[in-house]
Amino acid sequence: MMKSNGKSVISKIAGPLSFVTLGALLRLVPHPANFAPIAAMALFGGVYLNRKQALTLPILAMIVSDLFLGFGSLPIRLSIYGSFILTVFIGFLVKNRKSPKNIIFGSLGASVLFFLITNFAVWAFSGIYPSTLFGLSESYFLAIPFFRNTITGDLFYTGVFFGGYELALRLINKNRLLHVRT
């Protein structure tokens, strides 16, 4: 097995990619509105993948799953994709300061960005709300129940992805130690 800086190719690439793939598949199964793994997947990618993978894989996962779920309005869809790209950049910031606290704050920051950006886009481009300050505040107010699901889903999937990946690395390293001793 090829090694790169002490980590196998499998633990460096296949592990994170499998979590990203899992995140895309989880988007396709029934779930409460906005309780989805994509922001956690983007944050995870920003921390563990190289720049190109981190920026492309979550968006590709969105596009593939949107083929089944529907794309809707282009400006709103682009705001959603843009919020996930920004989440990857949050991951880049967390990468060199990785700690449970920073990962949780990164996840919460991603949730807030998604809420602010996408609800602004719904207000600006859907025609559902009046183009007034009241219309903008109404779009944010009516999205609060979805925001709760966003925060809960982002924190849940962030815990699953980061915790699962770190646990897998520990098990791989423990297994290596057992094989070295025998």
C-alpha positions in Angstrom: 0.0 0.0 0.0 1.4 3.4 -1.0 2.2 5.8 1.9 2.0 9.5 1.9 3.3 11.4 5.0 2.7 8.3 7.2 -0.9 7.9 6.2 -2.0 5.3 3.7 -3.8 6.4 0.5 -6.9 4.6 1.8 -7.0 6.6 5.1 -6.1 9.8 3.3 -8.5 9.7 0.3 -10.9 6.7 0.4 -12.1 7.4 4.0 -13.1 11.0 3.4 -14.6 10.2 -0.1 -16.7 7.4 1.4 -18.2 9.9 3.9 -18.9 12.3 1.1 -20.6 9.6 -0.9 -22.6 8.6 2.1 -23.7 12.2 2.5 -24.9 12.4 -1.0 -26.9 9.2 -0.6 -28.4 10.4 2.7 -29.8 13.4 0.9 -31.9 11.1 -1.3 -33.6 9.2 1.6 -36.7 10.7 3.2 -35.8 13.2 6.0 -37.3 16.2 7.8 -37.0 19.4 5.8 -33.4 20.8 6.0 -32.2 17.9 8.1 -29.6 17.0 5.6 -25.9 16.0 5.5 -24.6 18.4 2.8 -23.3 21.2 5.0 -21.6 18.7 7.2 -20.2 17.0 4.1 -18.8 20.3 2.9 -17.3 21.2 6.2 -15.8 17.7 6.4 -14.4 18.0 2.9 -12.8 21.4 3.8 -11.0 19.8 6.7 -9.9 16.5 5.3 -9.8 16.7 1.5 -7.5 18.7 -0.8 -8.9 22.0 -2.2 -10.0 20.7 -5.5 -11.9 17.7 -4.0 -13.3 19.7 -1.2 -14.8 22.3 -3.5 -16.0 20.0 -6.2 -17.3 16.8 -4.5 -20.1 18.5 -2.4 -21.3 20.4 -5.4 -21.2 17.3 -7.6 -23.1 15.4 -4.9 -25.7 18.2 -4.9 -26.0 18.1 -8.7 -26.3 14.3 -8.8 -28.9 14.3 -6.1 -30.8 17.3 -7.6 -31.2 15.2 -10.8 -33.5 13.1 -8.7 -34.9 15.8 -6.4 -35.3 18.7 -8.9 -33.4 21.9 -9.4 -36.0 24.5 -8.9 -35.2 28.2 -9.4 -31.6 28.8 -10.7 -30.8 31.8 -8.5 -32.1 30.0 -5.4 -30.2 26.8 -6.4 -27.0 28.8 -6.9 -27.5 30.4 -3.4 -27.7 27.0 -1.9 -24.6 25.7 -3.8 -22.8 29.0 -2.8 -23.6 28.5 0.8 -22.0 25.0 0.7 -18.9 26.4 -1.1 -18.6 28.9 1.8 -19.0 26.0 4.2 -16.0 24.3 2.5 -14.0 27.6 3.2 -15.1 27.4 6.8 -13.6 23.8 6.8 -10.4 25.2 5.4 -10.2 27.6 8.4 -11.0 24.7 10.8 -8.4 22.4 9.2 -5.3 23.9 10.9 -7.2 24.5 14.2 -9.1 21.3 14.3 -10.8 20.7 17.7 -14.2 19.6 18.8 -15.1 23.2 19.7 -14.0 24.7 16.3 -15.8 21.9 14.4 -19.0 22.7 16.3 -18.6 26.4 15.7 -17.9 25.7 12.1 -21.0 23.7 11.8 -23.1 26.4 13.5 -21.5 29.0 11.3 -22.5 26.9 8.2 -26.0 26.7 9.5 -26.3 30.5 9.9 -24.8 31.2 6.5 -27.2 28.8 4.8 -30.1 30.4 6.6 -29.1 33.9 5.8 -28.1 33.3 2.2 -30.9 31.0 1.1 -33.7 32.9 2.7 -32.5 36.1 1.2 -32.5 34.4 -2.2 -36.0 33.1 -1.6 -37.1 36.6 -0.8 -35.3 38.2 -3.7 -36.1 35.7 -6.5 -39.1 33.6 -5.6 -41.8 36.3 -5.8 -43.4 34.8 -2.7 -42.6 37.8 -0.5 -43.0 41.5 -1.2 -39.8 43.3 -2.2 -39.8 45.3 1.0 -38.0 45.1 4.3 -41.2 43.6 5.8 -41.1 40.9 3.1 -37.5 40.1 3.9 -38.1 39.9 7.6 -41.2 37.7 6.9 -39.1 35.3 4.8 -36.6 34.9 7.7 -39.3 34.6 10.3 -41.2 31.9 8.5 -38.0 30.0 7.9 -37.2 29.6 11.7 -38.7 26.1 11.9 -36.5 25.0 9.0 -33.5 26.7 10.7 -34.0 24.5 13.7 -33.8 21.5 11.5 -30.8 22.9 9.7 -28.9 23.4 12.9 -29.9 20.0 14.3 -29.1 18.2 11.0 -25.8 20.0 10.5 -24.6 19.2 14.1 -25.8 15.6 13.9 -24.1 14.9 10.6 -21.0 16.8 11.6 -20.7 14.5 14.6 -21.3 11.4 12.5 -18.8 12.4 9.8 -16.0 13.8 12.0 -16.5 11.3 14.8 -16.9 8.4 12.4 -13.8 9.3 10.5 -11.7 9.9 13.6 -12.9 6.6 15.0 -12.1 4.8 11.8 -8.6 6.3 11.8 -8.0 5.1 15.4 -9.2 1.6 14.6 -7.0 1.5 11.5 -4.0 2.6 13.6 -4.8 0.2 16.4 -5.1 -2.6 13.9 -1.7 -1.7 12.5 -0.2 -1.8 15.9 -1.7 -5.2 16.6 -0.2 -6.5 13.3 3.2 -5.0 14.1 3.3 -6.7 17.5 2.3 -10.2 16.2 
